[in-house]
Amino acid sequence: MVDSATPKPTPANFPSLDALAHPPAWAVALSGGADSTALLIASALRWPEKTHAIHVHHGLQDAADGFAKHCETLCHQLNVPLVVVRVQAAHASGESPEDAARKARYQAFSQALQSNWGGAVQHIALGQHADDQVETLLLALSRGAGLPGLASMPAVFTRQGVTYHRPWLDVPGVTLRQALTDIGQTWVEDPTNQDTRYTRNKIRTDILPALAKAFPAYRQTFARSASHAAQAQSLLQELAEQDLLQVGNPPNIHALQQLSDARQTNVLRHWLVLESMPASAAQMEALLVQVKSCTTRGHDIHIKVGRGFVKREEAVLRCYN
């Protein structure tokens, strides 16, 4: 793993992993890039008995076999159990390649944990760091996102029964690469990371260097803003749950009309998410107009939302796919 003249690495070579102290075991999502390579080594040095690894082979480029080989070699050197999962991550018409690959990855992670290690591993550690968090926030701003988007990436979240951890969201990417360089460890570079047709790469190449010149502490200040947004979103979620108990499920139209416009929006958005029918801003605005106008028995409400419709049914609103 390292040159013989290089001092043997220790956990002190890497940023703290105290955030992973409590799970009984986890698998590092190992792409072979610098971030996940650093996370795997740091994890294996501190908790060798708890550390496992999963590599998702997307099969989208010629270099993919080399990525897998790097991961296999590294895990062998560290004595870390590795599972390589091959997926078909080609994107459908109208779907971005990034979204398709992300969905395939999460599905592969879930399946890998179900099929390996006797069910003893239910946690996955991700190597995303402070630069990734800034990119996520800038993407959300560019799309006019609300608080859920501005909250960016949570440090801990659950998907398909798997708990994911991002222990290094406050660590700059350059710190991780420097830690690897200091111990003589190589990593693989995904050639698509230089392709500025992808928005994240454009942000990384064009915007982050300019931000660093204008606002040297941007990583910390942007992370603080994301944290404030996450806290505010948590409060809105609590309020939405309370208001839904008040207006009922399905929501009673008259009860909705007793709430302010902001609270109507909040509770209706929450209800639609529960119904797996998230609404766009334009759809929410149209629905609010109709709810406010619904003052007679014969007033009809029929609004397209997501892949379905919201309709008035006597005194309440109902979703139909």
For each residue, the residues with C-beta under 8 A, 3 or more apart:
1: 41 74 77 78 185
2: 6 8 9 183 184 185
3: 6 184
4:
5:
6: 2 3 183 184
7: 183
8: 2
9: 2 13 41 45 183 185
10: 13 45
11: 14 17 42 45 46
12:
13: 9 10 42 179 182 183
14: 11 17 38 41 42 45 176 179
15: 42 168 171 175 176 179
16: 19 167
17: 11 14 20 21 42 43 46 47 167
18: 21 167
19: 16 155 165 167
20: 17 23 26 43 47 125 165 167
21: 17 18
22:
23: 20 26 50 123 163 165
24: 50 120 123
25: 49 50 51 52 117 120 121 123
26: 20 23 43 50 51 52 121 123 124 125 165
27: 52 53 54 83 109 112 113 117 121 123 124 125
28: 36 39 40 43 51 52 53 54 80 124 125 127
29: 36 54 56 105 109 124 125 126 127
30: 36 37 40 53 54 55 71 74 75 82
31: 35 36 55 56 67 71 127 188 190
32: 36 37 55 67 68 70 71 74 187 188
33: 36 37 127 187 188 189 190
34: 37 38 173 176 177 180 187
35: 31 38 39 127 128 129 132 168 173 176
36: 28 29 30 31 32 33 39 40 126 127
37: 30 32 33 34 40 41 74 127 180 185 187
38: 14 34 35 41 42 127 176 177 179 180
39: 28 35 36 42 43 125 126 127 167 168 176
40: 28 30 36 37 43 44 51 53 74 75 78 80
41: 1 9 14 37 38 44 45 74 78 180 183 185
42: 11 13 14 15 17 38 39 45 46 179
43: 17 20 26 28 39 40 46 47 50 51 125
44: 40 41 47 48 51 78 79 80
45: 9 10 11 14 41 42 48
46: 11 17 42 43
47: 17 20 43 44 50 51
48: 44 45 51 78 79 80
49: 25
50: 23 24 25 26 43 47
51: 25 26 28 40 43 44 47 48 78 80
52: 25 26 27 28 80 81 82 83 116 117 121
53: 27 28 30 40 71 75 80 81 82 83
54: 27 28 29 30 82 83 84 85 108 109 112 113 124
55: 30 31 32 67 68 71 72 82 83 84 85
56: 29 31 85 87 104 105 108 109
57: 64 65 67 68 84 85 86 87
58: 61 64 87 89 101 104 105
59: 64 86 87 88 89
60: 64 89 90 97 101
61: 58 64 191 192
62: 65
63: 66 67 188 190 191
64: 57 58 59 60 61 67 68
65: 57 62 68 69
66: 63 69 70 188
67: 31 32 55 57 63 64 70 71 188 190
68: 32 55 57 64 65 71 72 84
69: 65 66 72 73
70: 32 66 67 73 74 186 187 188
71: 30 31 32 53 55 67 68 74 75 82 84
72: 55 68 69 75 76 82 84
73: 69 70 76 77
74: 1 30 32 37 40 41 70 71 77 78 80
75: 30 40 53 71 72 78 79 80 81 82
76: 72 73 79 82
77: 1 73 74
78: 1 40 41 44 48 51 74 75
79: 44 48 75 76
80: 28 40 44 48 51 52 53 74 75
81: 52 53 75 116 117
82: 30 52 53 54 55 71 72 75 76
83: 27 52 53 54 55 112 116
84: 54 55 57 68 71 72
85: 54 55 56 57 108 109 111 112
86: 57 59
87: 56 57 58 59 104 105 107 108
88: 59 104
89: 58 59 60 97 100 101 104 105
90: 60 100
91: 95 96 97 99 100 101
92: 95 100
93:
94:
95: 91 92 99 100
96: 91 99 100
97: 60 89 91 100 101 198
98: 101 102 198 200
99: 91 95 96 102 103
100: 89 90 91 92 95 96 97 103 104
101: 58 60 89 91 97 98 104 105
102: 98 99 105 106
103: 99 100 106 107
104: 56 58 87 88 89 100 101 107 108
105: 29 56 58 87 89 101 102 108 109
106: 102 103 109 110 159 160
107: 87 103 104 110 111 160
108: 54 56 85 87 104 105 111 112
109: 27 29 54 56 85 105 106 112 113 124 162
110: 106 107 113 114 159 160 161 162
111: 85 107 108 114 115
112: 27 54 83 85 108 109 115 116
113: 27 54 109 110 116 117 119 121 122 124 162
114: 110 111 119
115: 111 112
116: 52 81 83 112 113 121
117: 25 27 52 81 113 120 121
118:
119: 113 114 122
120: 24 25 117
121: 25 26 27 52 113 116 117
122: 113 119 161 162 163
123: 23 24 25 26 27 162 163 164 165
124: 26 27 28 29 54 109 113 162 163 164 165
125: 20 26 27 28 29 39 43 164 165 166 167
126: 29 36 39 164 165 166
127: 28 29 31 33 35 36 37 38 39 168 176
128: 35 132 133 153 166 168 169
129: 35 132 133 168 169 171 172 173 175 176
130: 133 134 168 169 170 171 172 173 219 223
131: 134 135 172 173 204 208 219
132: 35 128 129 135 136 153 169 173
133: 128 129 130 136 137 152 153 169 219 222 223 226
134: 130 131 137 138 208 211 218 219 222 223
135: 131 132 138 139 200 203 204 208
136: 132 133 139 140 152 153 226
137: 133 134 140 141 150 152 222 225 226
138: 134 135 141 142 203 207
139: 135 136 142 143 199 200 203
140: 136 137 143 145 149 150 152
141: 137 138 144 145 150
142: 138 139 199
143: 139 140 149
144: 141 281
145: 140 141 148 149 150
146: 149 150 281
147: 150 151 229 230 232 233 236
148: 145 151 233
149: 140 143 145 146 152
150: 137 140 141 145 146 147 225 226 229
151: 147 148 154 226 227 229 230 233
152: 133 136 137 140 149 226 229 230
153: 128 132 133 136 166 169
154: 151 157 166 230
155: 19 165 166 167 169
156: 163 164 165 166
157: 154 163 164
158: 161 162 163 164
159: 106 110 162 164
160: 106 107 110
161: 110 122 158
162: 109 110 113 122 123 124 158 159
163: 23 122 123 124 156 157 158
164: 123 124 125 126 156 157 158 159
165: 19 20 23 26 123 124 125 126 155 156
166: 125 126 128 153 154 155 156 169
167: 16 17 18 19 20 39 125 155
168: 15 35 39 127 128 129 130 171 176
169: 128 129 130 132 133 153 155 166 223
170: 130 219 220 223
171: 15 129 130 168 175 176
172: 129 130 131 175 176 219
173: 34 35 129 130 131 132 176 177
174: 177 178
175: 15 129 171 172 178 179
176: 14 15 34 35 38 39 127 129 168 171 172 173 179 180
177: 34 38 173 174 180 181 187
178: 174 175 181 182
179: 13 14 15 38 42 175 176 182 183
180: 34 37 38 41 176 177 183 185 186 187
181: 177 178 184 185
182: 13 178 179
183: 2 6 7 9 13 41 179 180
184: 2 3 6 181
185: 1 2 9 37 41 180 181
186: 70 180
187: 32 33 34 37 70 177 180
188: 31 32 33 63 66 67 70
189: 33 193
190: 31 33 63 67 193
191: 61 63 194 195
192: 61 195 198 201
193: 189 190 201 204
194: 191 201 205
195: 191 192 198 201
196: 201 202 205 206
197: 201 202
198: 97 98 192 195 201 202
199: 139 142 202 203
200: 98 135 139 203 204
201: 192 193 194 195 196 197 198 204 205
202: 196 197 198 199 205 206 207
203: 135 138 139 199 200 206 207 208
204: 131 135 193 200 201 207 208
205: 194 196 201 202 208 209
206: 196 202 203 209 210
207: 138 202 203 204 210 211
208: 131 134 135 203 204 205 211 212
209: 205 206 212 213
210: 206 207 213 214
211: 134 207 208 214 215 218
212: 208 209 215 216 218
213: 209 210 216
214: 210 211 218
215: 211 212 218 221
216: 212 213
217: 220 221
218: 134 211 212 214 215 221 222
219: 130 131 133 134 170 172 222 223
220: 170 217 223 224
221: 215 217 218 224 225
222: 133 134 137 218 219 225 226
223: 130 133 134 169 170 219 220 226 227
224: 220 221 227 228
225: 137 150 221 222 228 229
226: 133 136 137 150 151 152 222 223 229 230
227: 151 223 224 230 231
228: 224 225 231 232
229: 147 150 151 152 225 226 232 233
230: 147 151 152 154 226 227 233 234
231: 227 228 234 235
232: 147 228 229 235 236
233: 147 148 151 229 230 236 237
234: 230 231 237 238
235: 231 232 238 239
236: 147 232 233 239 240 266
237: 233 234 240 241 270
238: 234 235 241 242
239: 235 236 242 243 263 266 267
240: 236 237 243 244 266 267 269 270
241: 237 238 244 245 270
242: 238 239 245 246
243: 239 240 246 247 259 263 266 267 270
244: 240 241 247 248 249 251 267 270 271
245: 241 242 248
246: 242 243 255
247: 243 244 251 252 255 256 259 267
248: 244 245 251 252 255 316
249: 244 271 274
250: 271 313 316 317 318 319
251: 244 247 248 255 256 267 268 271 316 317
252: 247 248 255 256 315 316
253: 256 257 291 294 312 315 316 317
254: 257 258 315
255: 246 247 248 251 252 258 259
256: 247 251 252 253 259 264 267 268 291 317
257: 253 254 264 291 292 294
258: 254 255
259: 243 247 255 256 263 264 267
260: 263 264
261: 264 265 288 292
262: 265 266
263: 239 243 259 260 266 267
264: 256 257 259 260 261 267 268 288 291
265: 261 262 268 269 284 288
266: 236 239 240 243 262 263 269 270
267: 239 240 243 244 247 251 256 259 263 264 270 271
268: 251 256 264 265 271 272 279 284 287 288 291 317
269: 240 265 266 272 273 278 279 284
270: 237 240 241 243 244 266 267 273 274
271: 244 249 250 251 267 268 274 275
272: 268 269 275 277 278 279 305 306 310 319
273: 269 270 276 277 278
274: 249 270 271
275: 271 272 319
276: 273 306
277: 272 273 305 306 307 308 310 319 321
278: 269 272 273 306
279: 268 269 272 283 284 287 305 306
280: 283 284
281: 144 146 284 285
282: 285 286
283: 279 280 286 287 303 304 305 306
284: 265 268 269 279 280 281 287 288
285: 281 282 288 289
286: 282 283 289 290 303
287: 268 279 283 284 290 291 301 303 305 310
288: 261 264 265 268 284 285 291 292
289: 285 286 292 293
290: 286 287 293 294 301 303
291: 253 256 257 264 268 287 288 294 301 317
292: 257 261 288 289
293: 289 290 299
294: 253 257 290 291 299 301 312
295: 299
296: 299
297:
298:
299: 293 294 295 296 312
300: 312
301: 287 290 291 294 310 311 312 317
302: 309 310 311 312
303: 283 286 287 290 309 310 311
304: 283 308 309
305: 272 277 279 283 287 308 309 310 319
306: 272 276 277 278 279 283
307: 277 321
308: 277 304 305 319 320 321
309: 302 303 304 305 319 320
310: 272 277 287 301 302 303 305 317 318 319 320
311: 301 302 303 317 318 320
312: 253 294 299 300 301 302 316 317 318
313: 250 316 317 318
314:
315: 252 253 254
316: 248 250 251 252 253 312 313
317: 250 251 253 256 268 291 301 310 311 312 313
318: 250 310 311 312 313
319: 250 272 275 277 305 308 309 310
320: 308 309 310 311
321: 277 307 308
